[in-house]
Amino acid sequence: MAVADLIGAAVGVILLVIVAYLLVGSVISTAQIVSNAQKSATLLEENQLKTDFTISQAEVNSTGINCTITNTGNEPISDFTQMDIYIYDSSTGNYQMYTYVSSTPGTPGPGTWTTYTTGNNFIHPGELDPGDTLGILVWATDPSPVRIQITTANAVSASAPLT
């Protein structure tokens, strides 16, 4: 009978060790996941704080809206597909969002926008490095656009009146 009690106690201790091991392992794993998420959020916030740009020469012409943006921050702006451009129309009182199309040959249709190089950009072509300028051409569908707002992929925005 004493052997049965000894075996039962040994099995109980082994089960307790296994449960403790699983519990500690899951706590450590959860702590690592939370720590990595906090690091990622901090890096995104640092990126956002370093990003800044200005809009200049925003004008309406016969083909649409032409403006120039200058990167005044310390972070390159590169993912133009994730940028949003909004045009405020005074006749409707609404903002209209425009879709990015790459600057391939041909004329994109109304409701789209693209970029074009305004200077020598040899270091990182296709990116807006700090201090660089980039032209934006919007094929507007609004009858009376009065304001443009550009928002980057990390939620930094600037707006300017249209002339």
N, C-alpha and C positions, 0 to 999 in steps of 0.2 A: 504494500500500500504506500509506503514511503517513496518508492521509486516512481509511482504514478504522480504523486504530488510534486516530486522533483522535476519530472518531465513536463507537467502542466505549468510549473513556475518558469521553466526554461523557455517554453513556447510563448508564454505571456511576455517575458522579458524581450524575446526576439521580436514579437509583434510590436511592442512599445518602441524598440529601437528603429524598426522599419517606419512606423508612423512618424516618429520624431524626425527621421532623415527626410521623409517626403515633405513634412511641414516646413522644416528649415530650408530645404531646397526650393520650395515654392516661394517662401518669403524672400530669399536671396534673388531669385529670378524676377520677382515682382519689383524689388528694389532697383535692379539693374534696368528694367524696362522704364520705370518712372524716371530714373536718373538720365537715361538716354533721351527721353522725351523732353525733359527740362533743358538739356544741352541743345537739342534741336530748336526749341522755342527761343532760347537765348540767342543762338546764331541768326535766326530769322529776324529777330528784333534788332540785332546789331546791323544786319544788312539793310533793314528799313531805315535805321537812323543815319546810315552813311549815304543813302540814295537821295538825290535832289536834282531837279532840273527846272529850267525856265523855258517858257514859250515866247518866241519873238517873231515879228513879221507875220502875224496871223492875218491873212487877207483872203477875201473872196474874189475869185476871178472867173473867167468864162468856163473853165474846166471843173471848177469846184473850189476847194479851200486849200490854200498853200500856206504852210507855216514852217518855222525852223525851231528845233528844240536844242538847247545846250545843256550838257551834263555838268552841273555845278557841284555835284557831290563827289564822294570818294569811291563810289562803287560803280562798276560798269553796268550799263543797261543793255541786255542782250536778247532776251526772249520776247521779240516783238509779237509773236503769235498770242502771247498771254496779256498783251497791253490792250486797254480799252480806250476808244475815242468816242466821246459824246459831243454832239452838236445841239445847242439850244436854239430852237426856232421860235421867234417872237410871234409869228402868226398863230401857231397852235399852242404855245406856252409849254411845250414838252421837250424833253431831251431825247434824241435819237442815237442809238448805239450803232457804230460802224464796225465792220469785220475786216481784219487784216488779210491782205493777199500779198504773196511774195512779188518782188519787183522783177518779174519775168517779162519778156517782150509782149506787147499787146496792151490794150486798154482794159483794165478791170471795169466792171459794171458799177452802176450807182449803188450806194450803200456800202462801199468798200474804201479802204485806204491802204497806202503803201509807203515805203520809205525810199529816199534817194540820197546819195552821198553829196554833201555840200563842200567837201574839202578832201585833202589827202589823208586817207585812213589806211595806212599800210601796216600798222602794228596788229590790230585785231579787226580785220574786215568783217562787217556784219554786226559789230558791237558799237555801242556808244560809250567810249571811254571817258573818264573825267577830263573835262576841258574841250571835248570834241562837240561838233554841231552836226545835226542830221536834219534833212528836209523831210517833211511829211506832206503827202498829197492825198486829200480826201475828196472822193467823188460824191458830193452832197446831193441828197434827194429833197432836202427841206427848201421851201420857197424863200424864206427870209432868215437865214442863219445869223445869229448875233454873238454867239459865244462858243468857244471850244474848250473841252476839258479832256486831258489825257491822264490816264491812270496806268502806272506800271504794274508788273506782275506781283510786286510785293506791296501793293496798295499805297504807293506814294503818288500823289496827283498834283497837277497844276492846271490852271485855266487862264484864259486870256480873251479879251473882246476881239471880235473880228472887224476888220476895217474894210 
